[in-house]
Amino acid sequence: MQEPLSGPGRFFRGNLHTHSTLSDAIRSPEDVCALYRDGGYDFISLTDHFLPKYGFPIADTRDFRTNRFTTILGAEVHAPSTELGEMWHILSVGLPLDFEPTTAAETGPELAARCVAAGAFVALPHPAWNGMTVGDADAIPCAHAVELYNHTSHVEEDRGDGTVMLDTLLSRGRRIWGCATDDAHFKRNDWFGGWVMVKSETLEPEALVEALKAGRFYSSQGPEIHALQVSSTEVIVECSPASSIIALGRGSAGAFSTGPGQRTARLPLDKFRKGGWLRVVVVDEAGRRAWSNPVWLDD
């Protein structure tokens, strides 16, 4: 029996991707941290654009930590260029303050590897927004996750959904997580739209980063996933009231339970054996979603 959300600790709610006046957003670092703290979040990573025009900022948010709210230092780092000629965007959560600036010769894959070597949780952000290809993703094998939902990309351009890229990589054999984020810039209503719930014994930044790397989290727009079990015959999900509880796998593999207010579902496993993986989606009456991380059936 696999129980990916079990183990010691509790769930902490956090935003992994947002910006401030240190780069191209309109709220100060202090205001951003206060907004999320007062909005019921347990932690935030302020990830300003790590570019020369902004002075390569890594926001020092340590002064905004309390005994109930913490911050993880990070940045959205950049280099040329993707297969479509776009600038690389690489989300790096858990960087040191003295992380060295990029150079003109550094490539995106090299930069991502340097972030990982520095201890960061690295995610490939907003794949639908900037047309990230499978080849781009393959070029960064060290990435821990793909953004399966980016709220700002959804609000601004209806390109916030990254689940197709996630499923494509999983079906090609890539073991990678999926995370939901805001990417808030505060120029529109682009905050509190997607977050992660991280299972950790403590609220220490280092513990949260290690839990992220290990995939001990799920992502949400509102619904809660209380338990997820995978036996030899079925997937068992316990959650907050939902209209649909869905398991998805390789290709068209899927199983679902629908009905108002359901809090549990038992879904057959047989459709997922060939593909070797599955992930769960919980949908509430308002259409908001929660996404589990992938579960590999050969573990």
Secondary structure, DSSP 4 states (H G I P E B T S, - for coil): -B-TT-SSSEEEEEE--B--TTTT-SS-HHHHHHHHHHTT-SEE----EE-GGGT------GGG--SS-EE--EEEEEES--TTSPPEEEEEES--TTPPPP-TT--HHHHHHHHHHTT-EEEE--TTTTT--HHHHHT-TT--EEEEEEHHHHHHHS--B-HHHHHHHHHTT---EEEEE--B-SSSS-SSS-EEEEEESS--HHHHHHHHHTT-EEEESS--EEEEEE-SSEEEEEEEEEEEEEEEESTT-EEEEEEEEEEEEEEE-GGGTTTTEEEEEEE-TTS-EEEPPPEETT-
